[in-house]
Amino acid sequence: ETGVTQTPRHLVMGMTNKKSLKCEQHLGHNAMYWYKQSAKKPLELMFVYSLEERVENNSVPSRFSPECPNSSHLFLHLHTLQPEDSALYLCASSQEPAGGPNTGELFFGEGSRLTVL
Amino acid sequence: AQSVTQLGSHVSVSEGALVLLRCNYSSSVPPYLFWYVQYPNQGLQLLLKYTSAATLVKGINGFEAEFKKSETSFHLTKPSAHMSDAAEYFCAVSRMDSSYKLIFGSGTRLLVRP
């Protein structure tokens, strides 16, 4: 496996379900991200983890709960979602420290397409 | 605060024609600027980036972009469009000290007509 792998690629869930999205990076990076991509909206940064510590949390509703057990894995736990949460959820990774030559260079997975009924 | 504006949510060109995708940025500090591409059913992929070295930046697949400070622009060009270039293109700006502050534009979908 190479790059950034996301599973599942597609997920349909009811508003009362609990599910999780998984991301795994094989690039040796030390920072991981969750982005939300909705139709006709700019990419929204949800969470950032650096060295397994959360460094960004952009006012995301508590029904989204991230988990980063190690620098290679990132989860997004989903609970009692709303239909407006239907979107493509993208995971990304990068190599930090901040200000290094790779600043802003993110490597993305193919995304998990979530549909909330 | 930083922001990017991409002019035109859709751009349509004929195969072989010039591709021009526009991006203007706003930044109170010297920016890093990026173009990312998203092919159908895929994640984003870095196309090229400007990090205060050469103002003309060459990327993958024959694309290039020029940083113009006086115009606060970073437009993406390709001399001759190919059918495989059909995708969505995102301009992004970042502060030099953090990838966490990468700000994406709303994207431009490039359509290539045969």
Contacts between the chains, C-beta under 8 A, distances in Angstrom:
chain1	res1	chain2	res2	distance
A	4	B	43	7.2
A	6	B	43	7.9
A	31	B	99	6.8
A	31	B	100	7.7
A	40	B	106	7.9
A	41	B	106	7.4
A	42	B	104	5.4
A	42	B	105	6.6
A	42	B	106	4.7
A	42	B	107	7.4
A	43	B	44	8.0
A	43	B	90	7.1
A	43	B	104	4.3
A	45	B	100	7.8
A	45	B	102	7.5
A	48	B	100	5.0
A	50	B	100	7.7
A	55	B	100	6.1
A	56	B	100	5.2
A	90	B	43	5.5
A	90	B	44	7.1
A	92	B	43	7.5
A	92	B	44	7.7
A	94	B	99	4.9
A	96	B	99	6.4
A	98	B	97	4.9
A	98	B	98	4.5
A	98	B	99	6.7
A	98	B	100	7.5
A	99	B	96	6.0
A	99	B	97	4.7
A	99	B	98	7.6
A	101	B	51	7.4
A	102	B	99	7.7
A	103	B	32	5.9
A	103	B	51	7.5
A	103	B	94	6.2
A	103	B	96	6.3
A	103	B	97	7.5
A	103	B	98	7.0
A	103	B	99	5.2
A	104	B	32	4.9
A	104	B	34	5.5
A	104	B	49	6.4
A	104	B	92	7.0
A	104	B	94	3.8
A	104	B	99	5.2
A	104	B	102	5.3
A	105	B	34	7.8
A	105	B	46	5.8
A	105	B	49	6.7
A	105	B	99	7.3
A	106	B	36	8.0
A	106	B	44	7.3
A	106	B	46	7.3
A	106	B	99	6.7
A	106	B	102	6.7
A	107	B	46	7.8
A	108	B	43	3.2
A	108	B	44	4.5
A	108	B	45	7.0
A	109	B	43	5.1
A	110	B	41	6.9
A	110	B	42	5.2
A	110	B	43	4.9
A	111	B	42	7.7
A	111	B	43	5.5
